[in-house]
């Protein structure tokens, strides 16, 4: 049995033709998990935008949510670590689909490997402005206020903001990418055998002195994911 890791699918971000390709690739990936998956970890940004009102959620993603719920029902746990496009996760996914939600980061020991997982937004020292914005956006009062906006207005507005954020992410410099390598190296020095990060949209697998750093990439251009079997972590592609 294998453990699977994926991030940055950004469902709903592309034009219809690109979205159809993405959904087909994601369907193939879920089929693999159904075949031999022991667990599935989503390292954030499965959706390009997610926000839960009291009686409404973005309906365009229900088909994928049903697929994930089916995995859970068949005995494959699905863990979801919030990202910067879906940090407003409420109770819907856990209550209706059985998905286990983790805020910010998660750590496990799997197949005798100690693993640290995080989406990765705000890790670079140069992202200090974003870290201030993140605190504002995640403030419970501001979330409550946003829920007062009717869904037909609030969802399109949030999608526009999400698109701008994704464009910003895709233009990262080499120095920014190296900040993530430094972060992973520091975590490995703390005693982790592997550090898995998303957010960059760049598939990376790097052997370090005492561990492994992997960036899971994305399902926009690279269709990359991580597979773990018999203690070995591999970066693979659909």
C-alpha positions as CSV (number, residue, x, y, z in Angstrom):
1,X,0.0,0.0,0.0
2,X,1.1,3.5,-0.8
3,X,0.6,7.0,0.8
4,X,-0.1,9.8,-1.7
5,X,0.5,13.6,-1.5
6,X,-0.8,16.3,-3.7
7,X,-1.2,20.1,-3.7
8,X,-2.1,23.1,-5.8
9,X,-4.8,21.7,-8.1
10,X,-6.6,25.1,-8.1
11,X,-9.9,23.7,-9.3
12,X,-11.9,26.5,-11.0
13,X,-8.8,28.5,-11.9
14,X,-8.5,27.8,-15.7
15,X,-10.5,28.1,-18.8
16,X,-12.9,25.3,-19.6
17,X,-10.6,23.4,-21.9
18,X,-7.7,23.5,-19.4
19,X,-10.1,22.7,-16.6
20,X,-11.4,19.6,-18.4
21,X,-7.8,18.3,-18.8
22,X,-7.1,19.0,-15.1
23,X,-10.2,17.2,-14.0
24,X,-9.3,14.2,-16.2
25,X,-5.8,14.1,-14.7
26,X,-7.2,14.5,-11.2
27,X,-9.6,11.6,-11.9
28,X,-6.7,9.4,-13.0
29,X,-4.9,10.3,-9.8
30,X,-7.9,9.5,-7.5
31,X,-8.2,6.2,-9.4
32,X,-4.6,5.3,-8.4
33,X,-5.3,6.2,-4.8
34,X,-8.4,4.0,-4.9
35,X,-6.4,1.1,-6.2
36,X,-3.5,1.0,-3.7
37,X,-3.8,4.1,-1.5
38,X,-3.4,3.8,2.3
39,X,-3.8,7.5,2.9
40,X,-4.1,10.7,0.9
41,X,-2.7,14.1,2.0
42,X,-3.7,17.3,0.2
43,X,-1.2,20.0,1.0
44,X,-3.5,23.0,0.3
45,X,-5.2,24.8,-2.6
46,X,-7.2,21.9,-4.0
47,X,-9.6,24.7,-4.9
48,X,-8.7,28.1,-6.4
49,X,-11.3,29.5,-4.0
50,X,-13.2,28.0,-1.1
51,X,-15.5,29.7,1.3
52,X,-18.4,28.3,3.3
53,X,-21.5,30.3,4.1
54,X,-24.0,28.9,6.6
55,X,-26.2,27.4,3.9
56,X,-24.0,27.6,0.8
57,X,-20.6,26.3,-0.6
58,X,-19.2,26.6,-4.2
59,X,-21.2,24.0,-6.0
60,X,-18.8,23.6,-9.0
61,X,-16.5,21.4,-6.8
62,X,-19.1,19.0,-5.5
63,X,-18.2,16.2,-8.0
64,X,-14.6,16.1,-6.7
65,X,-15.8,16.3,-3.1
66,X,-18.0,13.3,-3.8
67,X,-15.0,11.4,-5.1
68,X,-13.0,12.2,-2.0
69,X,-15.9,11.2,0.2
70,X,-16.0,7.9,-1.6
71,X,-12.3,7.3,-0.8
72,X,-13.1,7.9,2.9
73,X,-16.1,5.6,2.8
74,X,-14.0,2.8,1.3
75,X,-11.4,3.1,4.1
76,X,-8.8,5.5,2.7
77,X,-8.3,8.5,5.1
78,X,-8.1,11.9,3.4
79,X,-6.2,14.7,5.2
80,X,-6.4,18.3,4.1
81,X,-3.9,20.9,5.2
82,X,-5.2,24.4,4.5
83,X,-3.5,26.6,1.9
84,X,-3.7,30.3,1.0
85,X,-6.7,29.8,-1.3
86,X,-8.7,27.6,1.0
87,X,-7.8,28.7,4.6
88,X,-11.5,29.6,5.1
89,X,-12.3,25.9,5.3
90,X,-15.3,25.3,7.6
91,X,-17.0,22.2,8.7
92,X,-18.6,21.1,5.4
93,X,-15.7,18.9,4.2
94,X,-15.2,17.2,7.5
95,X,-18.9,16.8,8.3
96,X,-20.2,15.8,4.9
97,X,-17.2,14.1,3.3
98,X,-15.2,12.8,6.3
99,X,-12.1,14.7,5.3
100,X,-9.7,15.4,8.2
101,X,-8.8,19.1,8.3
102,X,-5.5,20.5,9.6
103,X,-4.7,24.2,10.0
104,X,-1.3,25.5,8.8
105,X,0.8,22.3,9.1
106,X,0.8,18.6,10.0
107,X,3.4,16.1,11.0
108,X,3.2,12.3,11.0
109,X,5.4,9.2,11.3
110,X,4.6,7.0,8.3
111,X,6.5,3.9,7.2
112,X,9.2,4.7,9.8
113,X,9.7,8.2,8.4
114,X,9.0,11.4,10.4
115,X,7.4,13.7,7.9
116,X,6.6,17.4,8.2
117,X,3.9,18.9,5.8
118,X,2.9,22.5,5.2
119,X,1.3,24.3,2.3
120,X,4.0,26.9,2.4
121,X,2.5,30.4,1.9
122,X,4.4,33.0,3.9
123,X,7.5,31.0,4.5
124,X,9.9,33.3,2.8
125,X,11.3,36.3,4.8
126,X,10.4,38.5,1.8
127,X,6.7,37.6,2.2
128,X,6.2,39.8,5.2
129,X,3.5,41.9,3.6
130,X,1.5,38.8,2.8
131,X,1.9,37.5,6.4
132,X,0.2,40.7,7.6
133,X,-2.6,40.3,5.0
134,X,-3.0,36.7,6.0
135,X,-3.7,37.7,9.7
136,X,-6.3,40.1,8.5
137,X,-8.0,37.6,6.2
138,X,-8.1,34.9,8.8
139,X,-9.5,37.1,11.6
140,X,-12.8,35.6,12.8
141,X,-14.5,39.0,12.8
142,X,-13.6,39.6,9.2
143,X,-14.7,36.1,8.2
144,X,-18.1,36.8,9.9
145,X,-18.4,40.1,8.1
146,X,-17.6,38.5,4.7
147,X,-20.3,35.9,5.3
148,X,-22.8,38.8,5.4
149,X,-22.1,39.4,1.7
150,X,-24.6,37.5,-0.5
151,X,-22.9,34.4,-2.1
152,X,-23.7,35.6,-5.6
153,X,-21.5,38.7,-4.9
154,X,-19.0,37.3,-2.4
155,X,-17.9,34.2,-4.4
156,X,-17.0,36.1,-7.7
157,X,-15.2,38.7,-5.7
158,X,-13.1,36.1,-3.9
159,X,-12.4,34.3,-7.2
160,X,-11.0,37.5,-8.6
161,X,-8.7,38.0,-5.6
162,X,-7.6,34.3,-5.8
163,X,-6.6,34.7,-9.4
164,X,-4.4,37.7,-8.5
165,X,-2.8,35.7,-5.7
166,X,-2.1,32.7,-8.0
167,X,-0.4,35.0,-10.6
168,X,1.8,36.4,-7.9
169,X,2.8,32.9,-6.8
170,X,3.7,31.8,-10.3
171,X,6.3,34.5,-10.7
172,X,8.7,33.5,-7.8
173,X,12.4,34.3,-8.1
174,X,15.2,31.8,-7.6
175,X,16.0,33.5,-4.3
176,X,12.4,32.9,-3.1
177,X,12.6,29.2,-4.1
178,X,15.9,28.9,-2.1
179,X,14.2,30.3,1.0
180,X,12.0,27.2,0.9
181,X,15.0,24.9,0.6
182,X,16.5,26.7,3.7
183,X,13.2,26.2,5.6
184,X,13.2,22.5,4.7
185,X,16.8,22.1,5.8
186,X,16.0,23.7,9.1
187,X,13.1,21.3,9.7
188,X,15.3,18.3,8.8
189,X,17.9,19.5,11.4
190,X,15.0,19.4,13.9
191,X,14.8,15.7,13.3
192,X,12.4,15.2,10.4
193,X,13.2,12.7,7.7
194,X,11.2,14.4,5.0
195,X,9.7,17.9,4.5
196,X,6.9,18.2,2.0
197,X,5.8,21.7,0.9
198,X,3.4,23.0,-1.8
199,X,2.6,26.6,-2.9
200,X,5.5,27.1,-5.3
201,X,3.9,25.2,-8.2
202,X,7.4,23.8,-8.9
203,X,8.0,20.0,-8.5
204,X,11.3,19.6,-6.6
205,X,12.9,16.6,-4.9
206,X,16.1,17.4,-3.1
207,X,18.2,15.0,-1.1
208,X,19.7,16.9,1.9
209,X,22.3,15.8,4.4
210,X,19.9,14.0,6.8
211,X,16.6,14.0,4.9
212,X,14.6,14.8,1.8
213,X,12.9,18.0,0.7
214,X,10.0,17.7,-1.8
215,X,7.8,20.3,-3.3
216,X,4.7,18.6,-4.6
217,X,4.4,20.9,-7.6
218,X,0.9,21.5,-9.1
219,X,-1.9,20.2,-11.2
220,X,-2.0,23.3,-13.5
221,X,1.1,22.7,-15.6
222,X,3.1,19.8,-14.1
223,X,0.4,17.3,-12.9
224,X,2.8,16.1,-10.2
225,X,2.3,14.2,-7.0
226,X,4.3,12.3,-4.4
227,X,4.0,8.6,-3.7
228,X,5.4,6.9,-0.7
229,X,5.9,3.1,-0.5
230,X,8.2,1.0,1.7
231,X,9.6,4.2,3.1
232,X,10.7,5.7,-0.3
233,X,9.3,9.0,-1.4
234,X,9.1,9.6,-5.2
235,X,8.0,12.6,-7.2
236,X,5.8,11.4,-10.0
237,X,3.6,12.7,-12.8
238,X,0.3,11.9,-14.4
